[in-house]
Amino acid sequence: MTEPMQFGRQAVKRPPFEISGIRFSSLPLSLAEEKRLAGAGADATTDDAAMDALLGILAELLNARTQGESVGADWLMENLTAGDLEGIVSYLRGEATAD
């Protein structure tokens, strides 16, 4: 007998990733998280405001995937590059694998 096809966030098994010593689970983005991320900075009037909105949402997404640690936009600015931001979002979307 074959196993049933599984869908949903918990069906995806990938190893966690680490940023500057903080470990994050690779739980895929939910539909609600995707929607929030897609709308990040939509009301921003400057590039800086759009980046701040994106960093705030990414910090929330990462905080939902770690235990006992908390990161904020300032921490992200200190520890990540622009390419890292794109890589993390791609990894959580299942588009890429972390190196």
N, C-alpha and C positions, 0 to 999 in steps of 0.2 A: 504494500500500500504506500502511496506517495504522500509526502507531507503537503499540507495545504500551502498555497502561496501566501506569504505574509506581506502586509503593507503597513505603513505607519512609521513613525520616527524610531520606535524601539526595535523595529525589524532590521535596521541598518547597524551593522557592527563594524566599527573602525577603531583603530587605536587612538588614545588621547594624544594631545599635542601640548607642547610646553613653550612658554614665553618667559624669558628671564627668570627661570626657576619656578614659575607658577604653572601648575598642571591644569589643563582644561579637558573636559570630556568632548568628544566629537559628535554629540547628539545633533542630528541634522536640524536645520531651521524648520520651524513650524510654519504653517501658512500665515499665521498672524505675525510672526517675526519677519517673514519675507515681505509682507505688506508694509510693515513699519520701516524696514530697511529701504524699500523701493520709494517710500515717500519722504525719506530723510532729506531735509533741506529744501523741500518744495516751496516753502514760504520764505526762504532766505533771500535777502536782497543783495548779499555779497558772497563772494567765494569763501571768505573766512567763516561767515555764518553757516554756509552749507557744510563746510568741513566740520565745524563744531557740532552741528546736528548729527552728522554721520558718526563722529567719534562718540558722542553721547549714546547713540543707539548701539553701536558696536560694544561699548563698555557694558551696557545692560545685557547684551547677548552673552558676552564672556562671563559676566558675573553669575549668570544663570547656569553656567557650565563649570563652575569651580566650587570647591568646598573650603570654607574658612578663610578665603582670600577675597579681596575686593580690589577692583581696578577702576580707574576713572579716565577721563579724557586726557588729563595731564600725564598719567602713567603711560597711556598709549602713545602720546607724542614723544615721550622720552625713550620708549623701548621698541618702537616699530618704525618701519619705513612705509612709504606709500605702497610699494609692492607687497609688503607684508599684509597690509589691510586687504588688498585684493585677494591675496592668497588664502587668508583666513576665511573670508566670505565664500570663496570658491570651494574650499575644503568642506565647509559646513553645508554647502549646497550639494556636495557630492560630485562636483565637477573636476576636482583635482585631488591628488594625494599629497600629504605633507611630507617634506623631505627630512 
